[in-house]
Amino acid sequence: MSCNSFRYALIVCLTIANAYLGPSASYAQSPEVKDVQTFLIEEGYLSDTADGFIGPKTMTALEAFQEDQKIVATGEIDAATLSAIEQVRHPPPPIEVEVIPQPVEGEGTKWPVWTLAVAAGLFLFFLFGRRKGQLSRQPQHKTDNARPSEGASGARPLVVQPLQSGIDQGSPPSPKTPRAPGKSKSQAWVASVEAATVGKRNIGGMVYVGAAPKVGRYGEPCRAYIDPSLAVGNSGGDFEGSGLPYWPGYSSITARSRATYLDWLATGRSDPRYNVGYMFLYFYGLERRFFVDAAPLEEKQEILTEVIRLKNAYAENYSARNYLNRFIDAVRVSLSEVTVSGPIFENDGYDLPLSLRSSLGTKIVRDEPINAEWLLSWFMCHPERHLRTPATRCWEEFKTLFRIKFDLAYPNGMKIRKPKRVLKSSYRAASGEFEIEVPILVDGRSVPDVSSLRQPVTEAQKLASASMDELDKFSRYLGRNPEGRGSLEAQALLPPMLWSHFPSAELDGLKDWAENAIGSGGLVPALDLVERLEGERPEKLAKKHFTGSADAMARLGFGIAPDPRYAIRSPKTEDSVVVFRLPENISALEEVSSEYRSALAEIALGTYVAQADGEVVPAEQAALEAAVQNAPDLSQSEKIRLSANLKWLLAVPPDMVFLRQRMKESTEAERLAFRRMALFMASADSVIQPEEVGGIEKIYKALGLDVDSVYADLNDASMSNGLVRVREAQGIPSGEAIPEQSPTKGSRGVQLDVERINETQRQTADVSRLLGAIFAGDEPGQDATEAAEPPSGGLLSGLDPKLSVFVRILLDRNQWTEADYSELCQRHELMSSGALETINEWAIERFDDFLIEEYEGYELNPDVAEQIREQIQGA
């Protein structure tokens, strides 16, 4: 028989069969079509998705592939195209063909050739005809890497030797090994106590080994069966799963992939290098054995345990986790484990898990109320729940707090009304080969379906939201300090309801320490406080340290001044803080009124004026304390906190740089209040010192007021308060004696040295020269003489010579360490903090921004520094 003649005859028959079958097949969904589409996508011919339907894009891609393969470009999946695809996927190795001369055939010898060709065509026609109009829905499995499971060991051997693939490795196939005694063709399941040896590999048990039966409505080979008649590569190595189709089946994968799958089974089923598709091949057999075969109960329990282990091994793979969870859910219902398995709190699907619905329905049938655990399970698995970070980051604390709140709201449990809908369910196999009803009965009665109920979930959301709110600060602390759980600060940030559930003996010690600190005046080093709370002494103090400390202490009933969220400035490393008793438990320290913020700024400004002369006398302190108590529109709690801040401001003088920023942001009414406070504090001790006048001038500048009006305002204040006695008369005074005066009723206790004010007004020029000498360098020059004076000798206008030289040296670097900065200040005989404040005030006046910022030492503002350099160059 001529090989060429047979090939031509076969092509003719295939063409006829395709002409008959092609049009109708184009409109049907098919796994074969989807497999071809996947191939076209992988080869770059198709950019669409593989959906199993032949459309214009698929036909265009087929034509392009057919043209490249030098076959007829029909745009259809014909036999020639399938053959070409197979050749591209698995090109055969070159083999030597021995050419044997054949006798010339006469006319009589052609008849057998055409007879065989027609027979082959009829066979193909019959084969394709059965698949005409096929529609197949199969699950889609992602094939990224995952972690498979452990295999069985120590089992009874069952030897089944398949063919080896000479095509894969270029080696001749090996003969079949007879099936082990006692195993008939229909008894293909290998139990866990047995072991099968396939291709010289001990693959263990819990698998099907044998000829694959036809399953499903289209009679395809069962995917899970390891058919020993199929070729297997000598070695595997297809870890990426390149030989796996979209839905793997042992009969449909390549010989090399079969070898890889057997290696996966034989090497413990736990190698993460293997594609997740191999796990699905294994899982197909487990689900079939459980639901289709009449497996004994003990074996079903083993299968459930194995699938749970697979789920844990493939926890990072969504597709595996989803299908395995569905199986576990259905199995638990089937085994009636819902009443003993307990609530579940994880759900990757879009519906409530079947086991949870069955459990809740069972409680309704038995008229049992649900407790906090079951309501939380219902809430956590519900697709419409709303969770925030505290619920996930602080799961144990969240769960405990939810239960506490539930028990307070529902001391006898929550009764659930019975819905009308009856719970029905079925399990569709991940392999797509079967679907089975899962009967759900309790005490012989049907179970209601709770999926449609909303009220319990709404109530659960309220409890969950309240719990998350209370855990918010604790959660934020753990976000900043992932290893901080168990620290004293973390314990203090827990809601008080949880203290008994997460006890800490150190909390009692912290309370005693705070009480002792208050008894000693309340002032403690800031570093000591942070170290006690966080367990270690930080090198630098940041705002987050004090925010966490303030929140933690508030949970214990203590406050810290200043609170960095609204303080004029945060404490520095060398500063102290004030510990005081809060009047009540305040969980939201940052929630203060705008009146409180304004009053705090006024007190800080008044303290600044009082300390301008380097001393706060008792009269000034009493005036400040009276201002706190008389502050309008403040609650008693806010007054206590304001009083603690006053104590801190008296111990740690306020910085004009920060006050200036606060005053810039003030309203017109606040500016007026600041002005009155400055005048009030300047005369609180009945004597207005030059330093206090200088401080008021700075405040006026920051408020945008006319500096020249300072003296007039002081005079007006003296006139409104009347004349006061400055000192006792000595000897015989000349002129009219000053009468005794009682304080004016309704006054705020302001007493001015009027004689000093009048003398200042009479001798304005002398006073100006005096103040200029006292405040040299504190402020930019304001008179015409200073403004007109050109910079010379490298001096910076508005700075004295010493500070001008100091700034020029600072400009040599953009960053100074604390040690270098301190050494530079000592060399120029300057105080570190005083030089910083004076230079920054000068920079704000000139350039509207700081020059020096305290950040990891001292950092120069690059914009301001550049402007100063330009000024120096142009001088």
Beta strands, then each sheet from edge to edge (+ up, - down):
strand 1: 156-159
strand 2: 163-164
strand 3: 189-190
strand 4: 194-198
strand 5: 201-204
strand 6: 207-208
strand 7: 214-215
strand 8: 220-221
strand 9: 231-232
strand 10: 426-428
strand 11: 435-437
strand 12: 441-442
strand 13: 445-446
strand 14: 523-525
strand 15: 558-561
strand 16: 576-581
strand 17: 815-816
strand 18: 852-853
strand 19: 858-860
sheet 1: 1+ 4+ 5-
sheet 2: 2+ 9+
sheet 3: 3+ 6-
sheet 4: 7+ 8-
sheet 5: 10+ 11-
sheet 6: 12+ 13-
sheet 7: 14+ 16- 15+
sheet 8: 17+ 19- 18+
end
